[in-house]
Amino acid sequence: MHISITGLKPKGIIGFLKFWLYAIPSFKKASHSEGILFCEVKNIKGVHCTLTAWQTIDHMKTFVRSGVHLKAIKQFHTIATGKTYGYEADQIPTWTEAFDLLQSKGKTY
């Protein structure tokens, strides 16, 4: 399965409002997307994190490149700073493991 971890910090009050404008519908869409196995959000140390598990990386890419998530990506630099990390695994990491991986191996945007 493909694990995807994201951690974002909104930029100011406008970024915070835009973040939630996109985050809520993106999470709802991810939760019901084809190939989703696990989907949770959590605020860790002031970082808004998502942890998702997909049957395949192609399922994840289909979600990322469509709908409200694609709109959010196009606005990203006005909304937040953050990191993403994805990898193949046999089990879903704990939140502690996921956050540690994001901090140590995540790509910064």
MODELLER restraints for C-alpha pairs under 7 A, 6 or more apart:
rsr = mdl.restraints
at = mdl.atoms
rsr.add(forms.Gaussian(group=physical.xy_distance, feature=features.Distance(at['CA:1:A'], at['CA:53:A']), mean=6.55, stdev=0.5))
rsr.add(forms.Gaussian(group=physical.xy_distance, feature=features.Distance(at['CA:1:A'], at['CA:54:A']), mean=5.65, stdev=0.5))
rsr.add(forms.Gaussian(group=physical.xy_distance, feature=features.Distance(at['CA:1:A'], at['CA:55:A']), mean=4.82, stdev=0.5))
rsr.add(forms.Gaussian(group=physical.xy_distance, feature=features.Distance(at['CA:1:A'], at['CA:56:A']), mean=5.47, stdev=0.5))
rsr.add(forms.Gaussian(group=physical.xy_distance, feature=features.Distance(at['CA:1:A'], at['CA:88:A']), mean=5.65, stdev=0.5))
rsr.add(forms.Gaussian(group=physical.xy_distance, feature=features.Distance(at['CA:1:A'], at['CA:89:A']), mean=5.63, stdev=0.5))
rsr.add(forms.Gaussian(group=physical.xy_distance, feature=features.Distance(at['CA:1:A'], at['CA:90:A']), mean=6.29, stdev=0.5))
rsr.add(forms.Gaussian(group=physical.xy_distance, feature=features.Distance(at['CA:2:A'], at['CA:53:A']), mean=5.59, stdev=0.5))
rsr.add(forms.Gaussian(group=physical.xy_distance, feature=features.Distance(at['CA:2:A'], at['CA:54:A']), mean=5.08, stdev=0.5))
rsr.add(forms.Gaussian(group=physical.xy_distance, feature=features.Distance(at['CA:2:A'], at['CA:55:A']), mean=6.33, stdev=0.5))
rsr.add(forms.Gaussian(group=physical.xy_distance, feature=features.Distance(at['CA:2:A'], at['CA:56:A']), mean=5.43, stdev=0.5))
rsr.add(forms.Gaussian(group=physical.xy_distance, feature=features.Distance(at['CA:2:A'], at['CA:57:A']), mean=5.39, stdev=0.5))
rsr.add(forms.Gaussian(group=physical.xy_distance, feature=features.Distance(at['CA:2:A'], at['CA:86:A']), mean=6.94, stdev=0.5))
rsr.add(forms.Gaussian(group=physical.xy_distance, feature=features.Distance(at['CA:2:A'], at['CA:87:A']), mean=5.73, stdev=0.5))
rsr.add(forms.Gaussian(group=physical.xy_distance, feature=features.Distance(at['CA:2:A'], at['CA:88:A']), mean=4.59, stdev=0.5))
rsr.add(forms.Gaussian(group=physical.xy_distance, feature=features.Distance(at['CA:2:A'], at['CA:89:A']), mean=6.35, stdev=0.5))
rsr.add(forms.Gaussian(group=physical.xy_distance, feature=features.Distance(at['CA:3:A'], at['CA:52:A']), mean=5.82, stdev=0.5))
rsr.add(forms.Gaussian(group=physical.xy_distance, feature=features.Distance(at['CA:3:A'], at['CA:53:A']), mean=4.53, stdev=0.5))
rsr.add(forms.Gaussian(group=physical.xy_distance, feature=features.Distance(at['CA:3:A'], at['CA:54:A']), mean=6.46, stdev=0.5))
rsr.add(forms.Gaussian(group=physical.xy_distance, feature=features.Distance(at['CA:3:A'], at['CA:86:A']), mean=5.40, stdev=0.5))
rsr.add(forms.Gaussian(group=physical.xy_distance, feature=features.Distance(at['CA:3:A'], at['CA:87:A']), mean=5.36, stdev=0.5))
rsr.add(forms.Gaussian(group=physical.xy_distance, feature=features.Distance(at['CA:3:A'], at['CA:88:A']), mean=6.04, stdev=0.5))
rsr.add(forms.Gaussian(group=physical.xy_distance, feature=features.Distance(at['CA:3:A'], at['CA:89:A']), mean=6.79, stdev=0.5))
rsr.add(forms.Gaussian(group=physical.xy_distance, feature=features.Distance(at['CA:4:A'], at['CA:51:A']), mean=5.91, stdev=0.5))
rsr.add(forms.Gaussian(group=physical.xy_distance, feature=features.Distance(at['CA:4:A'], at['CA:52:A']), mean=5.22, stdev=0.5))
rsr.add(forms.Gaussian(group=physical.xy_distance, feature=features.Distance(at['CA:4:A'], at['CA:53:A']), mean=6.32, stdev=0.5))
rsr.add(forms.Gaussian(group=physical.xy_distance, feature=features.Distance(at['CA:4:A'], at['CA:85:A']), mean=5.90, stdev=0.5))
rsr.add(forms.Gaussian(group=physical.xy_distance, feature=features.Distance(at['CA:4:A'], at['CA:86:A']), mean=4.34, stdev=0.5))
rsr.add(forms.Gaussian(group=physical.xy_distance, feature=features.Distance(at['CA:4:A'], at['CA:87:A']), mean=6.78, stdev=0.5))
rsr.add(forms.Gaussian(group=physical.xy_distance, feature=features.Distance(at['CA:5:A'], at['CA:50:A']), mean=5.67, stdev=0.5))
rsr.add(forms.Gaussian(group=physical.xy_distance, feature=features.Distance(at['CA:5:A'], at['CA:51:A']), mean=4.75, stdev=0.5))
rsr.add(forms.Gaussian(group=physical.xy_distance, feature=features.Distance(at['CA:5:A'], at['CA:52:A']), mean=6.57, stdev=0.5))
rsr.add(forms.Gaussian(group=physical.xy_distance, feature=features.Distance(at['CA:5:A'], at['CA:84:A']), mean=5.64, stdev=0.5))
rsr.add(forms.Gaussian(group=physical.xy_distance, feature=features.Distance(at['CA:5:A'], at['CA:85:A']), mean=5.19, stdev=0.5))
rsr.add(forms.Gaussian(group=physical.xy_distance, feature=features.Distance(at['CA:5:A'], at['CA:86:A']), mean=6.16, stdev=0.5))
rsr.add(forms.Gaussian(group=physical.xy_distance, feature=features.Distance(at['CA:5:A'], at['CA:98:A']), mean=6.74, stdev=0.5))
rsr.add(forms.Gaussian(group=physical.xy_distance, feature=features.Distance(at['CA:5:A'], at['CA:102:A']), mean=6.56, stdev=0.5))
rsr.add(forms.Gaussian(group=physical.xy_distance, feature=features.Distance(at['CA:6:A'], at['CA:49:A']), mean=5.33, stdev=0.5))
rsr.add(forms.Gaussian(group=physical.xy_distance, feature=features.Distance(at['CA:6:A'], at['CA:50:A']), mean=5.17, stdev=0.5))
rsr.add(forms.Gaussian(group=physical.xy_distance, feature=features.Distance(at['CA:6:A'], at['CA:51:A']), mean=6.75, stdev=0.5))
rsr.add(forms.Gaussian(group=physical.xy_distance, feature=features.Distance(at['CA:6:A'], at['CA:83:A']), mean=5.82, stdev=0.5))
rsr.add(forms.Gaussian(group=physical.xy_distance, feature=features.Distance(at['CA:6:A'], at['CA:84:A']), mean=4.40, stdev=0.5))
rsr.add(forms.Gaussian(group=physical.xy_distance, feature=features.Distance(at['CA:6:A'], at['CA:85:A']), mean=6.50, stdev=0.5))
rsr.add(forms.Gaussian(group=physical.xy_distance, feature=features.Distance(at['CA:7:A'], at['CA:47:A']), mean=5.67, stdev=0.5))
rsr.add(forms.Gaussian(group=physical.xy_distance, feature=features.Distance(at['CA:7:A'], at['CA:48:A']), mean=5.37, stdev=0.5))
rsr.add(forms.Gaussian(group=physical.xy_distance, feature=features.Distance(at['CA:7:A'], at['CA:49:A']), mean=4.23, stdev=0.5))
rsr.add(forms.Gaussian(group=physical.xy_distance, feature=features.Distance(at['CA:7:A'], at['CA:50:A']), mean=6.61, stdev=0.5))
rsr.add(forms.Gaussian(group=physical.xy_distance, feature=features.Distance(at['CA:7:A'], at['CA:82:A']), mean=5.45, stdev=0.5))
rsr.add(forms.Gaussian(group=physical.xy_distance, feature=features.Distance(at['CA:7:A'], at['CA:83:A']), mean=5.35, stdev=0.5))
rsr.add(forms.Gaussian(group=physical.xy_distance, feature=features.Distance(at['CA:7:A'], at['CA:84:A']), mean=6.46, stdev=0.5))
rsr.add(forms.Gaussian(group=physical.xy_distance, feature=features.Distance(at['CA:8:A'], at['CA:47:A']), mean=5.51, stdev=0.5))
rsr.add(forms.Gaussian(group=physical.xy_distance, feature=features.Distance(at['CA:8:A'], at['CA:48:A']), mean=5.12, stdev=0.5))
rsr.add(forms.Gaussian(group=physical.xy_distance, feature=features.Distance(at['CA:8:A'], at['CA:49:A']), mean=6.43, stdev=0.5))
rsr.add(forms.Gaussian(group=physical.xy_distance, feature=features.Distance(at['CA:8:A'], at['CA:80:A']), mean=6.12, stdev=0.5))
rsr.add(forms.Gaussian(group=physical.xy_distance, feature=features.Distance(at['CA:8:A'], at['CA:81:A']), mean=5.69, stdev=0.5))
rsr.add(forms.Gaussian(group=physical.xy_distance, feature=features.Distance(at['CA:8:A'], at['CA:82:A']), mean=4.24, stdev=0.5))
rsr.add(forms.Gaussian(group=physical.xy_distance, feature=features.Distance(at['CA:8:A'], at['CA:83:A']), mean=6.59, stdev=0.5))
rsr.add(forms.Gaussian(group=physical.xy_distance, feature=features.Distance(at['CA:9:A'], at['CA:47:A']), mean=5.44, stdev=0.5))
rsr.add(forms.Gaussian(group=physical.xy_distance, feature=features.Distance(at['CA:9:A'], at['CA:48:A']), mean=6.34, stdev=0.5))
rsr.add(forms.Gaussian(group=physical.xy_distance, feature=features.Distance(at['CA:9:A'], at['CA:80:A']), mean=5.32, stdev=0.5))
rsr.add(forms.Gaussian(group=physical.xy_distance, feature=features.Distance(at['CA:9:A'], at['CA:81:A']), mean=5.44, stdev=0.5))
rsr.add(forms.Gaussian(group=physical.xy_distance, feature=features.Distance(at['CA:9:A'], at['CA:82:A']), mean=6.05, stdev=0.5))
rsr.add(forms.Gaussian(group=physical.xy_distance, feature=features.Distance(at['CA:10:A'], at['CA:16:A']), mean=4.91, stdev=0.5))
rsr.add(forms.Gaussian(group=physical.xy_distance, feature=features.Distance(at['CA:10:A'], at['CA:19:A']), mean=6.41, stdev=0.5))
rsr.add(forms.Gaussian(group=physical.xy_distance, feature=features.Distance(at['CA:10:A'], at['CA:79:A']), mean=5.63, stdev=0.5))
rsr.add(forms.Gaussian(group=physical.xy_distance, feature=features.Distance(at['CA:10:A'], at['CA:80:A']), mean=4.04, stdev=0.5))
rsr.add(forms.Gaussian(group=physical.xy_distance, feature=features.Distance(at['CA:10:A'], at['CA:81:A']), mean=6.51, stdev=0.5))
rsr.add(forms.Gaussian(group=physical.xy_distance, feature=features.Distance(at['CA:11:A'], at['CA:79:A']), mean=5.68, stdev=0.5))
rsr.add(forms.Gaussian(group=physical.xy_distance, feature=features.Distance(at['CA:11:A'], at['CA:80:A']), mean=4.93, stdev=0.5))
rsr.add(forms.Gaussian(group=physical.xy_distance, feature=features.Distance(at['CA:15:A'], at['CA:78:A']), mean=6.40, stdev=0.5))
rsr.add(forms.Gaussian(group=physical.xy_distance, feature=features.Distance(at['CA:15:A'], at['CA:79:A']), mean=4.13, stdev=0.5))
rsr.add(forms.Gaussian(group=physical.xy_distance, feature=features.Distance(at['CA:15:A'], at['CA:80:A']), mean=6.22, stdev=0.5))
rsr.add(forms.Gaussian(group=physical.xy_distance, feature=features.Distance(at['CA:16:A'], at['CA:79:A']), mean=6.91, stdev=0.5))
rsr.add(forms.Gaussian(group=physical.xy_distance, feature=features.Distance(at['CA:18:A'], at['CA:79:A']), mean=6.06, stdev=0.5))
rsr.add(forms.Gaussian(group=physical.xy_distance, feature=features.Distance(at['CA:19:A'], at['CA:79:A']), mean=5.84, stdev=0.5))
rsr.add(forms.Gaussian(group=physical.xy_distance, feature=features.Distance(at['CA:22:A'], at['CA:68:A']), mean=6.62, stdev=0.5))
rsr.add(forms.Gaussian(group=physical.xy_distance, feature=features.Distance(at['CA:22:A'], at['CA:72:A']), mean=5.88, stdev=0.5))
rsr.add(forms.Gaussian(group=physical.xy_distance, feature=features.Distance(at['CA:25:A'], at['CA:68:A']), mean=6.85, stdev=0.5))
rsr.add(forms.Gaussian(group=physical.xy_distance, feature=features.Distance(at['CA:26:A'], at['CA:68:A']), mean=5.88, stdev=0.5))
rsr.add(forms.Gaussian(group=physical.xy_distance, feature=features.Distance(at['CA:26:A'], at['CA:69:A']), mean=5.48, stdev=0.5))
rsr.add(forms.Gaussian(group=physical.xy_distance, feature=features.Distance(at['CA:30:A'], at['CA:63:A']), mean=6.87, stdev=0.5))
rsr.add(forms.Gaussian(group=physical.xy_distance, feature=features.Distance(at['CA:31:A'], at['CA:39:A']), mean=5.89, stdev=0.5))
rsr.add(forms.Gaussian(group=physical.xy_distance, feature=features.Distance(at['CA:33:A'], at['CA:63:A']), mean=6.92, stdev=0.5))
rsr.add(forms.Gaussian(group=physical.xy_distance, feature=features.Distance(at['CA:34:A'], at['CA:59:A']), mean=6.63, stdev=0.5))
rsr.add(forms.Gaussian(group=physical.xy_distance, feature=features.Distance(at['CA:35:A'], at['CA:54:A']), mean=5.40, stdev=0.5))
rsr.add(forms.Gaussian(group=physical.xy_distance, feature=features.Distance(at['CA:35:A'], at['CA:55:A']), mean=5.05, stdev=0.5))
rsr.add(forms.Gaussian(group=physical.xy_distance, feature=features.Distance(at['CA:35:A'], at['CA:59:A']), mean=5.45, stdev=0.5))
rsr.add(forms.Gaussian(group=physical.xy_distance, feature=features.Distance(at['CA:36:A'], at['CA:53:A']), mean=6.16, stdev=0.5))
rsr.add(forms.Gaussian(group=physical.xy_distance, feature=features.Distance(at['CA:36:A'], at['CA:54:A']), mean=4.57, stdev=0.5))
rsr.add(forms.Gaussian(group=physical.xy_distance, feature=features.Distance(at['CA:36:A'], at['CA:55:A']), mean=6.40, stdev=0.5))
rsr.add(forms.Gaussian(group=physical.xy_distance, feature=features.Distance(at['CA:37:A'], at['CA:53:A']), mean=5.27, stdev=0.5))
rsr.add(forms.Gaussian(group=physical.xy_distance, feature=features.Distance(at['CA:37:A'], at['CA:54:A']), mean=5.33, stdev=0.5))
rsr.add(forms.Gaussian(group=physical.xy_distance, feature=features.Distance(at['CA:37:A'], at['CA:55:A']), mean=6.61, stdev=0.5))
rsr.add(forms.Gaussian(group=physical.xy_distance, feature=features.Distance(at['CA:38:A'], at['CA:52:A']), mean=5.22, stdev=0.5))
rsr.add(forms.Gaussian(group=physical.xy_distance, feature=features.Distance(at['CA:38:A'], at['CA:53:A']), mean=4.90, stdev=0.5))
rsr.add(forms.Gaussian(group=physical.xy_distance, feature=features.Distance(at['CA:39:A'], at['CA:51:A']), mean=5.89, stdev=0.5))
rsr.add(forms.Gaussian(group=physical.xy_distance, feature=features.Distance(at['CA:39:A'], at['CA:52:A']), mean=4.45, stdev=0.5))
rsr.add(forms.Gaussian(group=physical.xy_distance, feature=features.Distance(at['CA:39:A'], at['CA:53:A']), mean=6.67, stdev=0.5))
rsr.add(forms.Gaussian(group=physical.xy_distance, feature=features.Distance(at['CA:40:A'], at['CA:50:A']), mean=5.78, stdev=0.5))
rsr.add(forms.Gaussian(group=physical.xy_distance, feature=features.Distance(at['CA:40:A'], at['CA:51:A']), mean=5.44, stdev=0.5))
rsr.add(forms.Gaussian(group=physical.xy_distance, feature=features.Distance(at['CA:40:A'], at['CA:52:A']), mean=6.52, stdev=0.5))
rsr.add(forms.Gaussian(group=physical.xy_distance, feature=features.Distance(at['CA:41:A'], at['CA:49:A']), mean=5.52, stdev=0.5))
rsr.add(forms.Gaussian(group=physical.xy_distance, feature=features.Distance(at['CA:41:A'], at['CA:50:A']), mean=4.41, stdev=0.5))
rsr.add(forms.Gaussian(group=physical.xy_distance, feature=features.Distance(at['CA:41:A'], at['CA:51:A']), mean=6.33, stdev=0.5))
rsr.add(forms.Gaussian(group=physical.xy_distance, feature=features.Distance(at['CA:42:A'], at['CA:48:A']), mean=6.10, stdev=0.5))
rsr.add(forms.Gaussian(group=physical.xy_distance, feature=features.Distance(at['CA:42:A'], at['CA:49:A']), mean=5.24, stdev=0.5))
rsr.add(forms.Gaussian(group=physical.xy_distance, feature=features.Distance(at['CA:42:A'], at['CA:50:A']), mean=6.51, stdev=0.5))
rsr.add(forms.Gaussian(group=physical.xy_distance, feature=features.Distance(at['CA:43:A'], at['CA:49:A']), mean=5.84, stdev=0.5))
rsr.add(forms.Gaussian(group=physical.xy_distance, feature=features.Distance(at['CA:53:A'], at['CA:92:A']), mean=6.86, stdev=0.5))
rsr.add(forms.Gaussian(group=physical.xy_distance, feature=features.Distance(at['CA:54:A'], at['CA:60:A']), mean=6.10, stdev=0.5))
rsr.add(forms.Gaussian(group=physical.xy_distance, feature=features.Distance(at['CA:64:A'], at['CA:70:A']), mean=6.15, stdev=0.5))
rsr.add(forms.Gaussian(group=physical.xy_distance, feature=features.Distance(at['CA:81:A'], at['CA:109:A']), mean=5.84, stdev=0.5))
rsr.add(forms.Gaussian(group=physical.xy_distance, feature=features.Distance(at['CA:82:A'], at['CA:108:A']), mean=5.76, stdev=0.5))
rsr.add(forms.Gaussian(group=physical.xy_distance, feature=features.Distance(at['CA:82:A'], at['CA:109:A']), mean=5.38, stdev=0.5))
rsr.add(forms.Gaussian(group=physical.xy_distance, feature=features.Distance(at['CA:83:A'], at['CA:102:A']), mean=6.78, stdev=0.5))
rsr.add(forms.Gaussian(group=physical.xy_distance, feature=features.Distance(at['CA:83:A'], at['CA:106:A']), mean=5.30, stdev=0.5))
rsr.add(forms.Gaussian(group=physical.xy_distance, feature=features.Distance(at['CA:83:A'], at['CA:107:A']), mean=5.15, stdev=0.5))
rsr.add(forms.Gaussian(group=physical.xy_distance, feature=features.Distance(at['CA:83:A'], at['CA:108:A']), mean=4.41, stdev=0.5))
rsr.add(forms.Gaussian(group=physical.xy_distance, feature=features.Distance(at['CA:83:A'], at['CA:109:A']), mean=5.86, stdev=0.5))
rsr.add(forms.Gaussian(group=physical.xy_distance, feature=features.Distance(at['CA:84:A'], at['CA:102:A']), mean=6.53, stdev=0.5))
rsr.add(forms.Gaussian(group=physical.xy_distance, feature=features.Distance(at['CA:84:A'], at['CA:106:A']), mean=5.02, stdev=0.5))
rsr.add(forms.Gaussian(group=physical.xy_distance, feature=features.Distance(at['CA:84:A'], at['CA:107:A']), mean=5.36, stdev=0.5))
rsr.add(forms.Gaussian(group=physical.xy_distance, feature=features.Distance(at['CA:84:A'], at['CA:108:A']), mean=6.90, stdev=0.5))
rsr.add(forms.Gaussian(group=physical.xy_distance, feature=features.Distance(at['CA:85:A'], at['CA:102:A']), mean=5.79, stdev=0.5))
rsr.add(forms.Gaussian(group=physical.xy_distance, feature=features.Distance(at['CA:85:A'], at['CA:105:A']), mean=6.67, stdev=0.5))
rsr.add(forms.Gaussian(group=physical.xy_distance, feature=features.Distance(at['CA:85:A'], at['CA:106:A']), mean=4.57, stdev=0.5))
rsr.add(forms.Gaussian(group=physical.xy_distance, feature=features.Distance(at['CA:85:A'], at['CA:107:A']), mean=6.31, stdev=0.5))
